[in-house]
Amino acid sequence: MAMDAREAAIAQGVLLAAPDRPDFHRTVVDYVVRQYPPPGVEVPRGAVVTVWFDFTEGGGGGGAGVREPRLPAPGGGGMQRELDPSAEGPFETISG
């Protein structure tokens, strides 16, 4: 919970940052769902540990959080033709 995270940070001498909760200092019962650096990693006193919270129903989550690249990424090479690649050229051949 947020309150426990703050108490643990004080006990270990680290600072907490919560980019998804600007009101973190008043948050009490929301649950921390991840942190960076991950649990168990040694950090020096005074280091910043970033935590993220699980939003409950009606609790917000406006989508302004951390973004990751999604795969598959768009292909390279610029614009592609919208023609049938099996065609011989861009024009239809008219005989006769």
N, C-alpha and C positions, 0 to 999 in steps of 0.2 A: 504494500500500500504506500501511497505517497508519504504519509507521516513516518512510516518505518524507513523509507529510503532516505529521508532527510536526517533521521536520527543516526542511521548507519554511516552516512556521509560525514556527519559531525564527529562521530567516534573514530573514524579512520582518517580524518583530516583532509578530506577531498571536497571539492565544490561540485554541486549538481547543476546541470543545465537541462531544461525541458522545452525544446523548441516548439512542441505542440501545445504547451500550456503556459501562456504568459503570466497567469495567476498562480503559478506553481507554489509560491510561498503560502497560499491559502488553501490549496488542495489537500484534502484529508483522506478520503476513502477510495480514490481511484487507484487502480492497480497498475504497477509498472509491468509492461509486457516485454520490454527489451531494453538493453543498455549497451553503451559503447564507452570504453572497452568492455568486453564481455565479463561476466562474473568469473572470479578466480584469477584474473590477470593482475599482477602487481603493478601499481602505479605510485609515483612519488607523492608525498604529502603536498597538498595545494593543487594537485592535478584536477582537471575538469572531467567529470563523468556525465555523459549525456544519457538521459532516460526518456522513454516514450511511454505513453499511457494508453490503455484500452478505453475507448469511448463507449459508454453505456448508451442505451436507447435514449434519444433526446439530448445526449450529451455533446453534440457538436460533431466535429470531424469533417470540417468543410473541405477536405481534400487538399489542403495546402501543406501537407507533410513532406517527408522525404520522398524523392522520386528516384527510381532505379531504371536503367535501360531495359526495355522489354525486347525479348527476342521472338521471332526473327527480326533483325534489323532490316530496314529497306535496302534493296540492292543498289549497287553503285552503277556508274556508267551513264548518268544523265537520263534524258527522256528516252523512252522506248517507243518504237512505232506501234501503232494500233492496227497493223495490217497482219494478215495471215503470213506467218514466217515461211510457209511452204510455197507461197506465190513467187513467181519469177521476178517480178518487178512491181512498182507501185501503180502501174496502169494495166488495164485489161487489154489483151491483144484482140483486135477485131480483124478477121480475115474475110476477104472477099467480095 
